[in-house]
């Protein structure tokens, strides 16, 4: 399936970047990863961006001009991300989207702060991404890690969980997530009855799951990031016949699990930024499927919303003048995108460049091998 997606994306990018486009096209640059570790999410996010441009041009473009997509690959290497941003700026990109990972986006900012090119990370979730570099031309609309955790903790309160187990792997992001979970558990009066770490490269999670089972928690929280290790945990959970509620972090929202985790997922809950019942999602799914020939999932929504937010700012600015676009982007309020809960919208508070609605995340449940219905919304 990934090869099909990759071929479809490559063909679409060729058609969108062909020289038949007008010289005065509005140019949206995207920094992607085609071969590195971020490919798993960068590729579907890119597909959403491709569809957004197709939809825009079918409607006549923006400001009476076609929209052109410019693509550079950073291979998940931060230094190459800066190079990619430089190439896009020199090619006349009116707006740049970073679709790989946080460190790469930070390096790309060393260019966009200099060139004053409007720059958006539509899927990245690190809370400090907009404060590590003082770049007024950069925004972030991915759901923050703190929002994800707060939503899961709200769900735990509603379920009256008191004693929990915490599982992580030894990757840096997983350990940071586990640390954040522990801090929030403590604030919310949840007792961690056992905390287990599964090292990268493990061949079994039996020892960890036996300890979890013996501790008899009300729920098991996953702070894990690595897909192979997550699968080991899920396999052991099923083999032991455990029924303790298993609550996954945002990693379990990545649709790859519907393929690699078949038979292991039913009933597992996870935090997500995608509500299938949202009208904008229904319209997006129908249009994407018709145009692209396959059904989209949550990752495609990030690329779609990213392009649409950029174009919305250009439309409101009335031109591609960088300063006018910057001002328009910063003034974004109440923009209803594909991502987020039914009532959520994008917007940038005064002096802030983080735009995902803090009440916009949901908790969903796997039904069979499919990501299913929403069980809980927001942090209240």
C-alpha positions as CSV (number, residue, x, y, z in Angstrom):
1,X,0.0,0.0,0.0
2,X,2.8,2.4,0.8
3,X,4.3,1.8,-2.6
4,X,1.0,2.7,-4.2
5,X,0.8,5.8,-2.1
6,X,4.4,6.7,-3.0
7,X,3.8,6.2,-6.7
8,X,0.6,8.2,-6.6
9,X,2.3,11.0,-4.7
10,X,5.3,11.1,-7.1
11,X,2.9,11.3,-10.1
12,X,0.9,14.0,-8.5
13,X,3.9,16.1,-7.6
14,X,5.2,15.8,-11.2
15,X,1.9,17.1,-12.5
16,X,1.7,19.9,-10.0
17,X,5.2,21.1,-10.6
18,X,5.2,20.9,-14.3
19,X,6.2,24.0,-16.3
20,X,2.8,24.4,-17.8
21,X,1.8,26.4,-14.8
22,X,1.6,30.2,-15.2
23,X,4.7,32.2,-14.3
24,X,2.7,34.2,-11.7
25,X,1.5,31.1,-9.8
26,X,1.3,31.3,-6.1
27,X,4.0,29.0,-4.9
28,X,3.7,26.9,-1.8
29,X,6.9,25.1,-0.8
30,X,6.9,21.9,1.2
31,X,9.8,20.2,2.9
32,X,9.2,16.4,2.9
33,X,11.1,13.2,3.8
34,X,11.1,10.5,1.1
35,X,13.7,8.1,2.6
36,X,14.4,8.9,6.2
37,X,12.6,8.0,9.5
38,X,10.0,10.7,9.1
39,X,8.7,9.3,5.8
40,X,6.0,7.3,7.6
41,X,4.1,10.5,8.4
42,X,5.7,13.0,5.9
43,X,4.5,11.0,2.9
44,X,0.7,11.0,3.8
45,X,0.9,14.6,5.0
46,X,2.4,15.4,1.6
47,X,-0.6,13.6,-0.1
48,X,-2.9,15.9,1.8
49,X,-1.0,19.0,0.5
50,X,-1.2,17.6,-3.1
51,X,-4.9,17.2,-2.8
52,X,-5.4,20.7,-1.4
53,X,-3.6,22.2,-4.4
54,X,-5.7,20.2,-6.8
55,X,-8.9,21.3,-5.1
56,X,-7.8,25.0,-5.0
57,X,-6.9,25.0,-8.7
58,X,-10.1,23.3,-9.6
59,X,-11.8,26.3,-7.9
60,X,-9.7,28.8,-9.8
61,X,-6.7,29.1,-7.5
62,X,-6.2,32.1,-5.3
63,X,-6.2,35.8,-6.2
64,X,-7.0,34.8,-9.7
65,X,-3.7,32.8,-9.9
66,X,-3.0,29.1,-10.0
67,X,-1.3,27.5,-6.9
68,X,1.9,25.7,-7.6
69,X,3.5,23.2,-5.2
70,X,7.3,23.2,-4.9
71,X,8.9,20.2,-3.2
72,X,12.3,19.6,-1.5
73,X,13.4,16.5,0.4
74,X,15.4,16.9,3.7
75,X,15.7,13.1,4.3
76,X,15.0,13.9,8.0
77,X,18.4,15.6,8.2
78,X,18.3,19.0,9.9
79,X,21.1,20.5,7.8
80,X,19.4,19.4,4.6
81,X,16.2,21.0,5.9
82,X,17.9,24.4,6.0
83,X,19.2,23.7,2.5
84,X,15.7,22.8,1.3
85,X,14.3,26.0,2.8
86,X,17.0,28.0,1.0
87,X,16.2,26.3,-2.3
88,X,12.5,26.9,-1.9
89,X,13.1,30.6,-1.0
90,X,15.3,31.1,-4.1
91,X,12.7,29.4,-6.2
92,X,10.2,32.1,-5.2
93,X,8.1,30.2,-2.6
94,X,5.5,32.5,-1.1
95,X,4.9,30.2,1.8
96,X,6.8,27.2,3.2
97,X,5.5,24.1,5.1
98,X,7.8,21.9,7.2
99,X,6.4,18.3,7.1
100,X,9.1,16.2,8.7
101,X,10.2,16.7,12.3
102,X,10.9,19.3,15.0
103,X,14.7,19.6,14.8
104,X,14.5,19.9,11.0
105,X,11.9,22.6,11.3
106,X,14.1,24.6,13.6
107,X,16.9,24.5,11.1
108,X,14.7,25.5,8.3
109,X,13.8,28.6,10.4
110,X,17.4,29.8,10.2
111,X,16.5,30.5,6.5
112,X,12.9,31.7,6.8
113,X,13.8,34.2,9.6
114,X,16.4,35.7,7.2
115,X,14.3,35.6,4.0
116,X,11.1,36.6,6.0
117,X,9.2,33.8,4.2
118,X,6.0,32.8,6.0
119,X,6.6,29.3,7.4
120,X,4.2,26.8,9.0
121,X,4.6,23.4,10.7
122,X,1.1,22.0,10.4
123,X,1.7,18.7,12.2
124,X,4.5,19.1,14.7
125,X,3.6,18.9,18.4
126,X,6.5,20.0,20.6
127,X,5.3,22.7,22.9
128,X,8.4,24.9,22.6
129,X,8.8,24.9,18.9
130,X,7.7,28.5,18.4
131,X,9.8,29.8,21.3
132,X,13.2,28.1,20.6
133,X,13.7,30.6,17.7
134,X,12.3,34.1,17.8
135,X,10.9,33.9,14.3
136,X,7.8,36.1,13.7
137,X,7.4,34.4,10.3
138,X,6.9,30.9,11.8
139,X,3.7,29.2,13.1
140,X,2.7,25.8,14.4
141,X,-0.7,24.2,14.1
142,X,0.0,20.6,15.2
143,X,-1.7,19.5,18.4
144,X,0.7,20.1,21.3
145,X,2.0,17.2,23.4
146,X,0.6,19.0,26.5
147,X,-2.8,19.1,24.9
148,X,-2.6,15.4,24.1
149,X,-1.8,14.5,27.7
150,X,-4.4,16.8,29.2
151,X,-7.0,15.2,27.0
152,X,-6.0,11.7,28.0
153,X,-6.0,12.8,31.7
154,X,-9.5,14.2,31.3
155,X,-10.6,10.9,29.8
156,X,-9.0,9.1,32.8
157,X,-10.9,11.3,35.3
158,X,-14.2,10.6,33.5
159,X,-13.4,6.9,33.7
160,X,-12.4,7.2,37.4
161,X,-9.0,5.6,36.9
162,X,-6.9,5.9,40.1
163,X,-4.1,3.4,39.8
164,X,-2.3,3.2,36.5
165,X,0.7,1.5,34.8
166,X,3.0,3.4,32.5
167,X,4.9,1.8,29.7
168,X,7.5,3.5,27.5
169,X,10.4,2.7,25.3
170,X,13.9,4.1,25.6
171,X,13.7,6.6,22.7
172,X,14.2,10.2,23.7
173,X,10.7,11.3,22.7
174,X,9.1,8.4,24.5
175,X,11.1,9.2,27.7
176,X,10.1,12.8,27.4
177,X,6.4,11.8,27.0
178,X,6.6,9.4,30.0
179,X,8.1,12.3,32.1
180,X,5.2,14.5,31.1
181,X,2.7,11.8,31.9
182,X,4.2,11.3,35.3
183,X,4.0,15.0,36.1
184,X,0.4,15.1,35.1
185,X,-0.5,11.9,36.9
186,X,0.9,13.4,40.1
187,X,-1.1,16.7,39.6
188,X,-4.3,14.7,39.0
189,X,-3.9,12.3,41.9
190,X,-3.3,9.2,39.8
191,X,-1.0,6.6,41.4
192,X,1.6,4.9,39.2
193,X,1.6,1.3,40.5
194,X,4.3,0.2,38.0
195,X,6.5,1.9,35.4
196,X,8.2,-0.3,32.7
197,X,10.5,0.6,29.9
198,X,10.9,-1.6,26.8
199,X,14.4,-1.0,25.2
200,X,14.6,-0.5,21.5
201,X,15.4,-3.7,19.7
202,X,13.7,-5.9,22.2
203,X,12.2,-9.2,21.0
204,X,9.6,-9.6,23.7
205,X,7.6,-7.6,26.1
206,X,6.7,-10.5,28.3
207,X,8.7,-9.5,31.4
208,X,7.2,-5.9,31.4
209,X,3.7,-7.1,30.8
210,X,3.9,-9.7,33.6
211,X,4.9,-7.0,36.0
212,X,2.0,-4.8,34.8
213,X,-0.4,-7.6,35.2
214,X,0.7,-8.4,38.7
215,X,0.3,-4.7,39.7
216,X,-3.4,-4.8,38.8
217,X,-3.8,-1.2,37.6
218,X,-7.1,0.4,36.6
219,X,-5.6,1.3,33.2
220,X,-2.3,1.0,31.3
221,X,-1.0,4.1,29.6
222,X,1.4,3.9,26.7
223,X,4.0,6.6,26.3
224,X,5.7,4.5,23.6
225,X,6.9,5.8,20.3
226,X,8.6,2.9,18.4
227,X,6.3,0.8,16.3
228,X,8.0,-2.5,16.7
229,X,8.1,-2.2,20.5
230,X,4.4,-1.1,20.6
231,X,3.5,-4.2,18.6
232,X,5.4,-6.4,21.2
233,X,3.4,-4.8,24.0
234,X,0.1,-5.4,22.1
235,X,1.0,-9.0,21.4
236,X,1.9,-9.7,25.0
237,X,-1.3,-7.9,26.2
238,X,-3.4,-10.2,24.0
239,X,-1.5,-13.4,24.7
240,X,-2.0,-12.8,28.5
241,X,-5.7,-12.3,27.8
242,X,-5.6,-9.0,29.6
243,X,-8.7,-6.8,29.8
244,X,-7.3,-3.8,31.7
245,X,-8.1,-0.7,29.6
246,X,-5.1,0.2,27.4
247,X,-4.8,3.9,26.6
248,X,-2.4,4.9,23.9
249,X,-0.7,8.2,23.2
250,X,-0.8,10.0,19.8
251,X,1.5,7.5,18.3
252,X,-1.3,4.9,18.1
253,X,-3.3,7.4,15.9
254,X,-0.8,6.8,13.1
255,X,-2.8,4.6,10.6
256,X,0.1,2.2,10.0
257,X,-1.2,0.3,13.0
258,X,-4.3,-0.7,11.1
259,X,-2.0,-2.6,8.8
260,X,0.8,-3.9,11.0
261,X,-1.3,-4.5,14.2
262,X,-4.2,-6.5,12.7
263,X,-5.9,-8.6,15.3
264,X,-4.3,-6.7,18.2
265,X,-6.2,-3.5,18.3
266,X,-9.9,-4.0,19.1
267,X,-11.0,-1.9,22.1
268,X,-7.7,0.0,22.6
269,X,-8.2,3.7,23.1
270,X,-5.9,6.5,21.8
271,X,-5.8,10.3,21.6
272,X,-6.3,11.8,18.2
273,X,-7.0,15.1,16.4
274,X,-9.5,13.6,13.9
275,X,-13.2,13.2,14.4
276,X,-14.9,11.2,11.6
277,X,-18.2,12.9,12.4
278,X,-16.9,16.4,11.7
279,X,-18.6,17.9,8.6
280,X,-15.3,19.1,7.3
281,X,-13.8,15.6,7.6
282,X,-16.7,14.1,5.7
283,X,-16.3,16.6,2.9
284,X,-12.6,16.1,2.8
285,X,-12.8,12.3,2.8
286,X,-15.3,12.3,-0.1
287,X,-13.4,14.8,-2.2
288,X,-10.0,13.2,-1.5
289,X,-11.2,9.7,-2.3
290,X,-12.8,10.9,-5.6
291,X,-9.8,12.8,-6.7
292,X,-6.9,10.7,-5.5
293,X,-8.4,7.2,-5.8
294,X,-8.0,6.0,-2.2
295,X,-9.5,6.9,1.2
296,X,-7.5,9.4,3.3
297,X,-6.8,9.3,7.0
298,X,-5.8,11.8,9.7
299,X,-2.2,12.3,8.5
300,X,-3.5,13.6,5.1
301,X,-5.5,16.2,7.0
302,X,-2.4,18.0,8.3
303,X,-1.1,18.6,4.8
304,X,-4.5,19.7,3.6
305,X,-5.1,22.1,6.5
306,X,-1.5,23.5,6.2
307,X,-1.9,24.5,2.5
308,X,-5.4,25.8,3.1
309,X,-4.3,28.0,6.1
310,X,-1.4,29.4,4.0
311,X,-3.7,30.2,1.1
312,X,-6.3,31.7,3.4
313,X,-3.7,34.1,4.7
314,X,-2.6,35.0,1.2
315,X,-6.2,35.6,0.2
316,X,-6.9,37.8,3.1
317,X,-3.6,39.7,2.5
318,X,-4.7,40.4,-1.0
319,X,-1.2,39.6,-2.3
320,X,1.9,37.5,-1.8
321,X,3.7,40.4,-0.1
322,X,5.5,38.6,2.7
323,X,4.8,41.1,5.4
324,X,1.1,41.4,4.5
325,X,0.9,37.6,4.5
326,X,2.6,37.4,7.9
327,X,0.2,39.9,9.4
328,X,-2.8,38.0,7.9
329,X,-1.5,34.6,9.1
330,X,-1.0,36.0,12.6
331,X,-4.6,37.4,12.6
332,X,-6.1,34.0,11.8
333,X,-9.1,33.3,14.0
334,X,-11.9,30.8,14.0
335,X,-10.6,28.9,10.9
336,X,-12.5,25.5,10.7
337,X,-10.1,22.9,9.3
338,X,-10.2,19.2,8.8
339,X,-8.2,18.5,12.0
340,X,-9.6,18.9,15.5
341,X,-12.9,18.1,17.2
342,X,-16.3,19.2,15.8
343,X,-16.4,22.5,17.6
344,X,-12.7,23.4,17.3
345,X,-11.0,25.9,15.0
346,X,-7.5,27.2,14.3
347,X,-6.4,30.6,15.5
348,X,-3.4,32.5,16.9
349,X,-3.8,34.3,20.2
350,X,-2.3,37.7,20.5
351,X,1.5,37.4,20.6
352,X,1.4,33.6,20.2
353,X,2.2,31.5,17.1
354,X,0.6,28.2,18.2
355,X,-2.7,27.7,16.5
356,X,-4.3,24.3,17.4
357,X,-7.4,24.6,19.6
358,X,-6.4,23.4,23.1
359,X,-9.9,21.7,23.4
360,X,-9.6,20.2,19.9
361,X,-8.3,16.7,20.7
362,X,-10.4,13.6,21.1
363,X,-10.1,10.1,22.5
364,X,-11.1,7.4,20.0
365,X,-11.3,3.6,20.1
366,X,-10.2,0.9,17.7
367,X,-13.2,-1.1,16.6
368,X,-11.8,-4.3,15.1
369,X,-8.7,-3.2,13.1
370,X,-10.2,0.2,12.3
371,X,-9.9,3.5,14.0
372,X,-13.4,4.0,15.3
373,X,-15.7,6.4,17.1
374,X,-14.9,9.2,19.4
375,X,-15.4,8.5,23.2
376,X,-14.3,11.8,24.7
377,X,-13.5,15.3,23.6
378,X,-11.3,18.0,25.2
379,X,-9.6,18.5,28.5
380,X,-12.6,19.4,30.7
